[in-house]
Amino acid sequence: QRRVHGALTPSWAKMAPPKAVAKPKAKQEAKVQKPKRMITKDIGGDKNGGKRTVRASRLPRYYPTEDRPRKIKNRRLAFSQHKRRLRSSITPGTVLITVAGRHKGKRVVFLKQLNSGLLLVTGPYHLNGCPLRRINQIYVIATKTRIDISGVKLPERLNDQYFKRTKLKKPKHSDGEIFDTKKEEYTVSDERKEDQVTVDKQLTAAIKKSADKKYLFAYLGAMFALGNKQYPHKMVF
Amino acid sequence: QSTWGFSGVPTMVKKETRFVEVGRVAYIAHGDDKGKLCVIVDVVDQNRALVDGPCTNVNRKILNFKAMHLTKFTITIPRSCRNRFVRKAWEKENMTQKWEESTWAKKIANRELRASLTDFDRFKLMIAKQQRNRLIRNEFCKLKKAWAKAPKKDKKAAKKK
């Protein structure tokens, strides 16, 4: 037995590491009195000792089942906290084929993925009419064609808030003016035009550096189509 | 074979039949080794052959004839010879090069190339085709114009020919 009544037997005690010598307490600490745990209290009534030693502070009447209550992890996350995934075939500079939406069939350049997970793309506008725009990656076919976009600096203000749809004011039908008030049409803001120009300029410069530049310009301007006996699941994009 | 000016006449031509024989080079069309060449080393029974392809990454195995398509090539090997001697015979005949020069192999290579084209490649191909066809059409139209302009005598003479 190593221990007898809690203490180490002499043979084991020899092997025990030397006890750390306690540093002498400062005199100030010695003066401070420990708070008393038990208090004697006077009680009234006959024949009951007159005094009771009682705890100074009462023990809690409730003990939680967990000593350290653990936070329950909420699996239901808000959209802003969602994990964003991006297909490995889509990298900055990849030419994408849009397959749905207003610009379906167009070949478009991928710039970056925004915080919402949507892809920021541009036509470029002067090639195929697709402006700086957000698309969901599920409506897009990634081709193997890549443009070196490392030299392209995107304006910092291009984020989800920038592209968020703005509500157009509906005409208020006041008396006698029901047919006069026109619907407010969407107009492109000046900052959008400005950003489009800056981005497209840089992109055009990047495309000009590549060997296939003539074909690339024509490629981005052309629409995608499937011909006879062309099966997408068998094709390499 | 000359037909002395008569077309549509049946000609006596020795037909090139490809026999299953020891040494016949076959193209494996089905199975794990699809697309590879092998040599028939021995025949097991009516349906199966012992096959080997040391230079084409085919392990010696028994293959059904239905899984292979016979090529026009043969190599001289003794029946059931070892892997090493199949390899020797193959390399002696330079079979890999012969195969790659054949039309069959070229067709396969073309097919694979076409299947691997990316969207951009297909676009460039379309443009190349358009340019080529434009050149052809130009020349053809020139010839057509020249024919239209030529005097009737010349045309009649040309037609008689």
Chai-1 contact restraints between the chains, C-beta under 6 A:
chainA,res_idxA,chainB,res_idxB,connection_type,confidence,min_distance_angstrom,max_distance_angstrom,comment,restraint_id
A,T143,B,D119,contact,1.0,0.0,6.0,A-B,restraint_1
A,K144,B,T118,contact,1.0,0.0,6.0,A-B,restraint_2
A,T145,B,F120,contact,1.0,0.0,6.0,A-B,restraint_3
A,Y215,B,K124,contact,1.0,0.0,6.0,A-B,restraint_4
A,Y219,B,F120,contact,1.0,0.0,6.0,A-B,restraint_5
A,Y219,B,F123,contact,1.0,0.0,6.0,A-B,restraint_6
A,V236,B,S116,contact,1.0,0.0,6.0,A-B,restraint_7
A,V236,B,T118,contact,1.0,0.0,6.0,A-B,restraint_8
A,F237,B,D119,contact,1.0,0.0,6.0,A-B,restraint_9
